[in-house]
């Protein structure tokens, strides 16, 4: 757990917590507006959350070589997350144009 300083850990953990709260709030907004597009955005945020959790896990175990696969998983989830967020944004935009 010494791979990161305490302030950096605070930023990492608070970012994960903020992302979870954002997903939850967007999901609730989707329920209030009865908009599946907003539910789609909440679901599209999950790969980015997985990416962040991979980074935190790898750092927690001092960047162990045996967990190097987490770096590849993080990169993949970042790519998948960017694509799903783009599609979710497009879906919201398309719905707003109707």
OpenMM code with the backbone's topology and positions (N, CA, C; nanometers):
from openmm import Vec3, app, unit

residues = "UNK UNK UNK UNK UNK UNK UNK UNK UNK UNK UNK UNK UNK UNK UNK UNK UNK UNK UNK UNK UNK UNK UNK UNK UNK UNK UNK UNK UNK UNK UNK UNK UNK UNK UNK UNK UNK UNK UNK UNK UNK UNK UNK UNK UNK UNK UNK UNK UNK UNK UNK UNK UNK UNK UNK UNK UNK UNK UNK UNK UNK UNK UNK UNK UNK UNK UNK UNK UNK UNK UNK UNK UNK UNK UNK UNK UNK UNK UNK UNK UNK UNK UNK UNK UNK UNK UNK UNK UNK UNK UNK UNK UNK UNK UNK UNK UNK UNK".split()
positions = [
    Vec3(0.0827, -0.1190, 0.0000),
    Vec3(0.0000, 0.0000, 0.0000),
    Vec3(0.0870, 0.1253, 0.0000),
    Vec3(0.2157, 0.1083, -0.0090),
    Vec3(0.3069, 0.2216, -0.0079),
    Vec3(0.3332, 0.2791, -0.1466),
    Vec3(0.2668, 0.2249, -0.2484),
    Vec3(0.2913, 0.2718, -0.3843),
    Vec3(0.2455, 0.4159, -0.4037),
    Vec3(0.1493, 0.4597, -0.3266),
    Vec3(0.0960, 0.5953, -0.3390),
    Vec3(0.1031, 0.6673, -0.2053),
    Vec3(0.1133, 0.7984, -0.2129),
    Vec3(0.1109, 0.8792, -0.0913),
    Vec3(-0.0324, 0.8872, -0.0384),
    Vec3(-0.0468, 0.9282, 0.0869),
    Vec3(-0.1794, 0.9414, 0.1476),
    Vec3(-0.2680, 1.0391, 0.0686),
    Vec3(-0.2183, 1.1577, 0.0297),
    Vec3(-0.3038, 1.2476, -0.0489),
    Vec3(-0.3492, 1.1862, -0.1817),
    Vec3(-0.2599, 1.1099, -0.2442),
    Vec3(-0.2978, 1.0451, -0.3705),
    Vec3(-0.4031, 0.9380, -0.3463),
    Vec3(-0.3902, 0.8629, -0.2366),
    Vec3(-0.4927, 0.7645, -0.2006),
    Vec3(-0.6265, 0.8322, -0.1782),
    Vec3(-0.6237, 0.9462, -0.1102),
    Vec3(-0.7489, 1.0188, -0.0851),
    Vec3(-0.8155, 1.0559, -0.2165),
    Vec3(-0.7375, 1.1018, -0.3125),
    Vec3(-0.7923, 1.1383, -0.4433),
    Vec3(-0.8478, 1.0149, -0.5146),
    Vec3(-0.7728, 0.9044, -0.5131),
    Vec3(-0.8182, 0.7819, -0.5798),
    Vec3(-0.9503, 0.7325, -0.5191),
    Vec3(-0.9534, 0.7191, -0.3882),
    Vec3(-1.0724, 0.6644, -0.3223),
    Vec3(-1.1916, 0.7598, -0.3357),
    Vec3(-1.1685, 0.8877, -0.3181),
    Vec3(-1.2807, 0.9824, -0.3299),
    Vec3(-1.3342, 0.9866, -0.4727),
    Vec3(-1.2483, 0.9677, -0.5711),
    Vec3(-1.2948, 0.9644, -0.7108),
    Vec3(-1.3860, 0.8448, -0.7354),
    Vec3(-1.3495, 0.7305, -0.6796),
    Vec3(-1.4339, 0.6112, -0.6939),
    Vec3(-1.5689, 0.6347, -0.6250),
    Vec3(-1.5654, 0.6906, -0.5055),
    Vec3(-1.6902, 0.7183, -0.4330),
    Vec3(-1.7756, 0.8181, -0.5101),
    Vec3(-1.7144, 0.9235, -0.5627),
    Vec3(-1.7887, 1.0231, -0.6412),
    Vec3(-1.8525, 0.9596, -0.7641),
    Vec3(-1.7797, 0.8693, -0.8292),
    Vec3(-1.8323, 0.8042, -0.9487),
    Vec3(-1.9535, 0.7176, -0.9139),
    Vec3(-1.9468, 0.6454, -0.8017),
    Vec3(-2.0599, 0.5629, -0.7569),
    Vec3(-2.1811, 0.6517, -0.7277),
    Vec3(-2.1586, 0.7628, -0.6599),
    Vec3(-2.2679, 0.8556, -0.6287),
    Vec3(-2.3263, 0.9132, -0.7574),
    Vec3(-2.2413, 0.9486, -0.8529),
    Vec3(-2.2893, 1.0025, -0.9804),
    Vec3(-2.3755, 0.8999, -1.0548),
    Vec3(-2.3315, 0.7746, -1.0564),
    Vec3(-2.4103, 0.6691, -1.1216),
    Vec3(-2.5471, 0.6575, -1.0547),
    Vec3(-2.5470, 0.6568, -0.9229),
    Vec3(-2.6724, 0.6445, -0.8475),
    Vec3(-2.7649, 0.7628, -0.8760),
    Vec3(-2.7115, 0.8862, -0.8747),
    Vec3(-2.7945, 1.0044, -0.8994),
    Vec3(-2.8495, 1.0077, -1.0418),
    Vec3(-2.7675, 0.9674, -1.1380),
    Vec3(-2.8149, 0.9636, -1.2766),
    Vec3(-2.9233, 0.8576, -1.2914),
    Vec3(-2.9079, 0.7452, -1.2250),
    Vec3(-3.0111, 0.6404, -1.2295),
    Vec3(-3.1433, 0.6944, -1.1728),
    Vec3(-3.1357, 0.7628, -1.0592),
    Vec3(-3.2562, 0.8216, -0.9989),
    Vec3(-3.3190, 0.9243, -1.0930),
    Vec3(-3.2357, 1.0069, -1.1565),
    Vec3(-3.2874, 1.1047, -1.2525),
    Vec3(-3.3611, 1.0334, -1.3657),
    Vec3(-3.3059, 0.9227, -1.4109),
    Vec3(-3.3731, 0.8426, -1.5141),
    Vec3(-3.5075, 0.7907, -1.4664),
    Vec3(-3.5144, 0.7502, -1.3397),
    Vec3(-3.6422, 0.7046, -1.2844),
    Vec3(-3.7427, 0.8192, -1.2762),
    Vec3(-3.6972, 0.9351, -1.2315),
    Vec3(-3.7871, 1.0503, -1.2172),
    Vec3(-3.8401, 1.0996, -1.3520),
    Vec3(-3.7550, 1.0952, -1.4531),
    Vec3(-3.7953, 1.1434, -1.5856),
    Vec3(-3.8510, 1.0309, -1.6732),
    Vec3(-3.8475, 0.9090, -1.6230),
    Vec3(-3.8899, 0.7905, -1.6993),
    Vec3(-3.8135, 0.7796, -1.8319),
    Vec3(-3.6875, 0.8174, -1.8283),
    Vec3(-3.6046, 0.8179, -1.9482),
    Vec3(-3.5044, 0.7029, -1.9438),
    Vec3(-3.5198, 0.6107, -2.0365),
    Vec3(-3.4254, 0.4986, -2.0444),
    Vec3(-3.2874, 0.5449, -2.0884),
    Vec3(-3.2811, 0.6574, -2.1572),
    Vec3(-3.1517, 0.7082, -2.2015),
    Vec3(-3.0639, 0.7438, -2.0816),
    Vec3(-3.1222, 0.7986, -1.9781),
    Vec3(-3.0441, 0.8322, -1.8581),
    Vec3(-3.0041, 0.7059, -1.7832),
    Vec3(-3.0899, 0.6049, -1.7835),
    Vec3(-3.0508, 0.4764, -1.7258),
    Vec3(-2.9325, 0.4200, -1.8054),
    Vec3(-2.9381, 0.4390, -1.9369),
    Vec3(-2.8278, 0.3948, -2.0220),
    Vec3(-2.6973, 0.4634, -1.9856),
    Vec3(-2.7058, 0.5931, -1.9546),
    Vec3(-2.5849, 0.6652, -1.9136),
    Vec3(-2.5295, 0.6075, -1.7838),
    Vec3(-2.6177, 0.5807, -1.6888),
    Vec3(-2.5723, 0.5229, -1.5617),
    Vec3(-2.5025, 0.3893, -1.5859),
    Vec3(-2.5587, 0.3065, -1.6698),
    Vec3(-2.4963, 0.1767, -1.7001),
    Vec3(-2.3668, 0.1948, -1.7783),
    Vec3(-2.3644, 0.2945, -1.8662),
    Vec3(-2.2445, 0.3206, -1.9462),
    Vec3(-2.1277, 0.3674, -1.8606),
    Vec3(-2.1555, 0.4165, -1.7421),
    Vec3(-2.0503, 0.4625, -1.6515),
    Vec3(-1.9810, 0.3471, -1.5786),
    Vec3(-2.0406, 0.2306, -1.5794),
    Vec3(-1.9854, 0.1172, -1.5043),
    Vec3(-1.8466, 0.0721, -1.5506),
    Vec3(-1.8186, 0.0650, -1.6825),
    Vec3(-1.6824, 0.0251, -1.7204),
    Vec3(-1.5746, 0.1206, -1.6678),
    Vec3(-1.6036, 0.2498, -1.6644),
    Vec3(-1.5065, 0.3451, -1.6096),
    Vec3(-1.4863, 0.3220, -1.4597),
    Vec3(-1.5923, 0.2838, -1.3913),
    Vec3(-1.5811, 0.2513, -1.2498),
    Vec3(-1.4933, 0.1281, -1.2303),
    Vec3(-1.5137, 0.0273, -1.3124),
    Vec3(-1.4304, -0.0934, -1.3057),
    Vec3(-1.2847, -0.0566, -1.3312),
    Vec3(-1.2607, 0.0310, -1.4267),
    Vec3(-1.1252, 0.0769, -1.4565),
    Vec3(-1.0604, 0.1406, -1.3337),
    Vec3(-1.1332, 0.2281, -1.2679),
    Vec3(-1.0804, 0.2946, -1.1484),
    Vec3(-1.0540, 0.1948, -1.0366),
    Vec3(-1.1422, 0.0971, -1.0220),
    Vec3(-1.1237, -0.0033, -0.9176),
    Vec3(-1.0026, -0.0920, -0.9476),
    Vec3(-0.9763, -0.1185, -1.0744),
    Vec3(-0.8558, -0.1939, -1.1116),
    Vec3(-0.7308, -0.1171, -1.0706),
    Vec3(-0.7294, 0.0125, -1.0975),
    Vec3(-0.6132, 0.0945, -1.0609),
    Vec3(-0.5921, 0.0955, -0.9102),
    Vec3(-0.6991, 0.1155, -0.8365),
    Vec3(-0.6877, 0.1182, -0.6900),
    Vec3(-0.6399, -0.0166, -0.6355),
    Vec3(-0.6918, -0.1237, -0.6917),
    Vec3(-0.6520, -0.2577, -0.6460),
    Vec3(-0.5038, -0.2818, -0.6725),
    Vec3(-0.4584, -0.2475, -0.7920),
    Vec3(-0.3187, -0.2686, -0.8266),
    Vec3(-0.2275, -0.1881, -0.7348),
    Vec3(-0.2635, -0.0624, -0.7119),
    Vec3(-0.1829, 0.0218, -0.6226),
    Vec3(-0.1885, -0.0281, -0.4778),
    Vec3(-0.3041, -0.0772, -0.4361),
    Vec3(-0.3181, -0.1272, -0.2988),
    Vec3(-0.2184, -0.2391, -0.2710),
    Vec3(-0.1951, -0.3211, -0.3723),
    Vec3(-0.1012, -0.4320, -0.3574),
    Vec3(0.0382, -0.3946, -0.4085),
    Vec3(0.0732, -0.2666, -0.3947),
    Vec3(0.2071, -0.2159, -0.4274),
    Vec3(0.2510, -0.2489, -0.5697),
    Vec3(0.1589, -0.2382, -0.6625),
    Vec3(0.1903, -0.2588, -0.8049),
    Vec3(0.2596, -0.3932, -0.8292),
    Vec3(0.2078, -0.4962, -0.7666),
    Vec3(0.2682, -0.6301, -0.7759),
    Vec3(0.2682, -0.6802, -0.9201),
    Vec3(0.3807, -0.7396, -0.9593),
    Vec3(0.3918, -0.7939, -1.0953),
    Vec3(0.2877, -0.9021, -1.1215),
    Vec3(0.2514, -0.9766, -1.0181),
    Vec3(0.1529, -1.0836, -1.0354),
    Vec3(0.0142, -1.0278, -1.0688),
    Vec3(-0.0061, -0.8997, -1.0436),
    Vec3(-0.1355, -0.8356, -1.0747),
    Vec3(-0.1256, -0.7412, -1.1935),
    Vec3(-0.0194, -0.7532, -1.2713),
    Vec3(0.0003, -0.6648, -1.3861),
    Vec3(-0.1160, -0.6734, -1.4854),
    Vec3(-0.1864, -0.7853, -1.4867),
    Vec3(-0.3022, -0.7998, -1.5759),
    Vec3(-0.4081, -0.6943, -1.5451),
    Vec3(-0.4078, -0.6405, -1.4220),
    Vec3(-0.5031, -0.5348, -1.3875),
    Vec3(-0.4786, -0.4084, -1.4695),
    Vec3(-0.3546, -0.3837, -1.5073),
    Vec3(-0.3219, -0.2665, -1.5895),
    Vec3(-0.3874, -0.2813, -1.7269),
    Vec3(-0.3778, -0.4012, -1.7839),
    Vec3(-0.4418, -0.4266, -1.9137),
    Vec3(-0.5937, -0.4187, -1.9012),
    Vec3(-0.6467, -0.4732, -1.7934),
    Vec3(-0.7913, -0.4657, -1.7710),
    Vec3(-0.8349, -0.3206, -1.7535),
    Vec3(-0.7560, -0.2430, -1.6811),
    Vec3(-0.7892, -0.1015, -1.6629),
    Vec3(-0.7922, -0.0292, -1.7972),
    Vec3(-0.6916, -0.0512, -1.8789),
    Vec3(-0.6860, 0.0143, -2.0098),
    Vec3(-0.8043, -0.0266, -2.0970),
    Vec3(-0.8371, -0.1550, -2.0953),
    Vec3(-0.9505, -0.2046, -2.1735),
    Vec3(-1.0818, -0.1440, -2.1246),
    Vec3(-1.1003, -0.1406, -1.9936),
    Vec3(-1.2237, -0.0840, -1.9384),
    Vec3(-1.2332, 0.0666, -1.9641),
    Vec3(-1.1187, 0.1348, -1.9683),
    Vec3(-1.1203, 0.2768, -2.0028),
    Vec3(-1.1682, 0.2952, -2.1459),
    Vec3(-1.1171, 0.2136, -2.2372),
    Vec3(-1.1609, 0.2203, -2.3768),
    Vec3(-1.3092, 0.1877, -2.3895),
    Vec3(-1.3506, 0.0781, -2.3283),
    Vec3(-1.4916, 0.0381, -2.3330),
    Vec3(-1.5790, 0.1465, -2.2704),
    Vec3(-1.5354, 0.2013, -2.1576),
    Vec3(-1.6104, 0.3071, -2.0903),
    Vec3(-1.6244, 0.4317, -2.1755),
    Vec3(-1.5177, 0.4713, -2.2442),
    Vec3(-1.5254, 0.5890, -2.3305),
    Vec3(-1.6247, 0.5675, -2.4439),
    Vec3(-1.6238, 0.4481, -2.5011),
    Vec3(-1.7177, 0.4173, -2.6098),
    Vec3(-1.8613, 0.4146, -2.5573),
    Vec3(-1.8839, 0.3484, -2.4438),
    Vec3(-2.0209, 0.3399, -2.3924),
    Vec3(-2.0719, 0.4771, -2.3481),
    Vec3(-1.9847, 0.5603, -2.2926),
    Vec3(-2.0271, 0.6952, -2.2536),
    Vec3(-2.0601, 0.7797, -2.3762),
    Vec3(-1.9829, 0.7638, -2.4817),
    Vec3(-2.0120, 0.8349, -2.6065),
    Vec3(-2.1481, 0.7927, -2.6620),
    Vec3(-2.1730, 0.6628, -2.6642),
    Vec3(-2.3019, 0.6123, -2.7138),
    Vec3(-2.4181, 0.6581, -2.6261),
    Vec3(-2.3985, 0.6581, -2.4951),
    Vec3(-2.5037, 0.7024, -2.4036),
    Vec3(-2.5321, 0.8513, -2.4229),
    Vec3(-2.4274, 0.9301, -2.4417),
    Vec3(-2.4460, 1.0729, -2.4688),
    Vec3(-2.5210, 1.0960, -2.5984),
    Vec3(-2.4863, 1.0174, -2.7000),
    Vec3(-2.5572, 1.0266, -2.8274),
    Vec3(-2.7039, 0.9892, -2.8092),
    Vec3(-2.7327, 0.8861, -2.7305),
    Vec3(-2.8712, 0.8430, -2.7073),
    Vec3(-2.9504, 0.9540, -2.6373),
    Vec3(-2.8906, 1.0176, -2.5382),
    Vec3(-2.9576, 1.1275, -2.4683),
    Vec3(-2.9829, 1.2430, -2.5652),
    Vec3(-2.8829, 1.2761, -2.6465),
    Vec3(-2.8978, 1.3839, -2.7447),
    Vec3(-3.0089, 1.3512, -2.8437),
    Vec3(-3.0103, 1.2271, -2.8934),
    Vec3(-3.1115, 1.1854, -2.9902),
    Vec3(-3.2517, 1.1939, -2.9293),
    Vec3(-3.2633, 1.1517, -2.8026),
    Vec3(-3.3922, 1.1558, -2.7363),
    Vec3(-3.4376, 1.3016, -2.7175),
    Vec3(-3.3451, 1.3916, -2.6900),
    Vec3(-3.3794, 1.5325, -2.6703),
    Vec3(-3.4247, 1.5979, -2.8011),
    Vec3(-3.3808, 1.5447, -2.9144),
    Vec3(-3.4168, 1.6006, -3.0434),
    Vec3(-3.5545, 1.5559, -3.0924),
    Vec3(-3.6099, 1.4548, -3.0270),
    Vec3(-3.7421, 1.4029, -3.0684),
    Vec3(-3.8537, 1.4916, -3.0217),
] * unit.nanometer
topology = app.Topology()
chain = topology.addChain("A")
for resn in residues:
    res = topology.addResidue(resn, chain)
    for name in ("N", "CA", "C"):
        topology.addAtom(name, app.Element.getBySymbol(name[0]), res)
